[in-house]
Amino acid sequence: MNFNWSIENFDRYKKIACIISLFGVIQFLFLTFLAAFFYPGGYDYFNYFFSDLGAEMARNGELNLISSSLFFITLIGISICFIPFWLISHILFVNKYSNLLSKIGLVLGLSSTPFIITIALCPLDIKFELHLIASLIVLFDFMIAIFLYSIAIIISGKYSKSLGFIGFAVVVVSIGLIINPFAPYGAFLQKIIFYCYFSWVLIPTYLVWNSNREKSIT
């Protein structure tokens, strides 16, 4: 079966994918802050992990119903919202090597989706090992994907190299957490990294939004 997409139809899909990605980032930022607000006993941004928001029981021993529900919703939401982003972002790169790097990043990005869902389905205090493994896989997949996309942006010759260097900075910070996720600074660093990860998506999203497709897709 052949699918003939006009330039107009492709551009429409491209815009929709960008809007969905933007919504995914915004809802994650909003719902995690909201979940922290409702966390029983108060949420400590410096000493509590993101995963504490999704635990069934808060650290003070109270039932963590509202925060865990919001945490579940935002993780499922962002895992779904990023699928169009990963599928569309490779159009930014027509250079042979940058296109290849972006497609590898695409595979890594998509492969993180089921693990983000696993984090949501496996609360930290109920299924710790599975939750931890899924979290580290998401960290690793995003780190490598961002690294590859950053190289692709730099060698493409079409975009500002500073956008690629921003990605490198996020990767450097990520390495510290992956090496020792339970270091004294780990809980605060984890928040910075995940906010940076999901905010970084806005860079390719912005570039895709402003990109032009020169020919139709068959």
C-alpha positions in Angstrom: 0.0 0.0 0.0 1.3 3.4 -1.0 0.8 6.5 1.1 1.1 9.7 -0.8 1.6 12.7 1.5 1.5 16.2 0.0 3.9 18.8 1.4 0.9 20.4 3.0 -0.2 17.2 4.7 3.3 16.5 6.0 3.7 20.0 7.3 0.4 19.6 9.1 1.5 16.4 10.8 4.9 18.0 11.6 3.1 20.9 13.4 0.8 18.5 15.3 3.8 16.4 16.4 5.6 19.6 17.7 2.5 20.7 19.6 2.1 17.3 21.2 5.8 17.3 22.2 5.4 20.8 23.7 2.3 19.7 25.6 4.2 16.7 27.0 7.0 18.9 28.4 4.5 21.5 29.9 2.3 18.8 31.5 5.4 17.2 33.0 6.7 20.4 34.5 3.2 21.4 35.8 2.2 18.0 37.2 5.5 17.2 39.0 5.3 20.6 40.7 1.7 19.9 41.6 2.5 16.4 42.9 5.3 17.9 45.1 2.7 20.4 46.4 0.4 17.6 47.5 3.1 15.3 48.8 2.2 14.4 52.4 4.4 16.0 55.0 6.1 18.3 52.4 8.3 17.4 49.5 12.1 18.0 50.0 13.5 18.9 46.5 17.1 18.5 47.7 16.8 15.1 49.4 13.8 13.3 47.9 13.9 11.7 44.5 11.4 12.2 41.7 10.4 8.6 42.4 9.2 9.6 45.9 6.3 11.4 44.2 5.1 8.1 42.8 5.5 6.0 45.9 2.4 4.6 47.5 3.4 5.7 50.9 5.1 9.0 51.7 8.2 9.2 53.8 6.2 10.3 56.8 4.1 7.1 56.6 1.0 8.7 55.1 -0.8 7.3 52.1 0.5 9.2 49.0 -2.6 9.0 46.9 -2.8 12.4 45.1 0.9 12.8 44.4 1.4 9.2 43.1 -1.7 9.6 40.9 -0.3 12.8 39.4 3.1 11.2 39.0 1.6 8.3 37.1 -0.4 10.5 34.8 2.5 12.7 33.9 4.9 9.8 33.1 2.3 8.1 31.0 1.6 11.4 29.3 5.1 12.3 28.5 5.9 8.7 27.2 3.0 9.0 24.7 3.6 12.7 23.8 7.3 12.1 22.9 6.5 9.3 20.4 5.6 11.8 17.6 8.7 13.8 18.5 11.1 10.9 18.0 9.4 9.9 14.8 9.6 13.3 13.2 12.8 14.8 14.5 15.1 13.0 12.0 13.8 15.1 9.1 16.0 17.9 10.4 19.1 16.1 9.0 19.7 15.5 5.3 23.5 15.0 5.7 24.3 11.3 5.5 26.1 11.1 8.9 23.9 13.5 10.8 20.8 11.6 9.5 22.3 8.3 10.6 23.0 9.7 14.1 19.5 11.1 14.4 18.0 7.8 13.4 20.0 5.9 16.1 18.8 8.6 18.5 15.3 7.9 17.3 15.6 4.2 18.1 17.0 5.0 21.6 14.3 7.5 22.2 11.5 5.2 21.3 13.1 2.4 23.3 12.9 4.5 26.4 9.0 4.7 26.1 8.2 1.3 27.7 10.7 2.0 30.5 9.1 5.3 31.4 5.8 3.5 31.6 7.5 0.9 33.8 8.6 3.6 36.2 5.0 4.8 36.4 3.6 1.2 36.9 6.3 0.2 39.5 6.3 2.5 42.5 9.7 2.9 44.2 8.5 1.5 47.5 6.7 -1.5 46.0 9.0 -2.7 43.2 12.3 -1.0 43.9 14.6 -3.1 41.7 12.4 -2.9 38.6 11.8 0.8 39.2 15.6 1.5 39.6 16.5 -0.6 36.5 13.9 1.2 34.4 15.0 4.6 35.6 18.6 3.9 34.8 17.7 2.7 31.3 15.7 5.8 30.6 18.6 7.9 31.9 21.0 6.1 29.6 18.8 6.1 26.5 18.1 9.8 26.8 21.7 10.6 27.5 23.0 8.8 24.4 20.1 10.1 22.2 20.8 13.7 23.3 24.6 13.1 22.6 23.9 11.8 19.1 21.4 14.5 18.2 23.8 17.1 19.5 26.6 15.8 17.2 24.1 15.7 14.4 23.1 19.3 14.9 26.8 20.4 15.0 27.9 18.5 11.9 24.7 19.3 9.9 26.0 22.8 9.1 22.4 24.1 9.1 21.9 25.0 12.7 23.6 26.9 15.5 26.4 24.8 17.0 25.5 26.3 20.4 22.3 24.1 20.4 24.5 21.1 20.1 26.8 22.2 22.9 23.7 22.6 25.2 23.1 18.9 24.6 26.7 18.1 25.5 26.3 20.0 28.8 23.2 18.0 29.7 25.1 14.8 28.9 28.1 15.7 31.2 25.7 16.3 34.1 24.0 13.0 33.4 27.2 11.0 33.7 27.6 11.9 37.3 24.2 10.6 38.3 24.5 7.3 36.3 27.9 6.6 37.9 26.5 7.1 41.4 22.7 7.5 41.6 22.7 7.5 45.4 25.4 10.1 45.9 24.6 12.8 48.5 23.7 15.2 45.7 21.9 12.6 43.6 18.3 13.5 44.5 18.7 17.1 43.5 20.8 16.3 40.5 18.2 13.8 39.3 15.6 16.6 39.1 17.9 18.9 37.2 18.7 16.1 34.7 15.1 15.1 34.0 14.0 18.6 33.7 16.9 19.2 31.3 16.2 16.0 29.4 12.6 16.8 28.8 13.3 20.5 28.2 16.0 19.6 25.7 13.3 18.1 23.5 12.1 21.6 22.9 15.3 22.4 20.8 14.6 19.8 18.1 10.9 20.6 18.4 11.6 24.2 17.6 13.9 23.3 14.7 11.3 20.9 13.3 8.5 23.5 13.6 10.6 26.0 11.5 11.9 23.5 9.0 10.6 23.3 5.4 10.0 20.1 3.5 11.1 20.5 -0.1 9.4 17.6 -1.6 6.5 15.3 -0.9 6.9 11.9 0.8 5.8 8.7 -0.8 
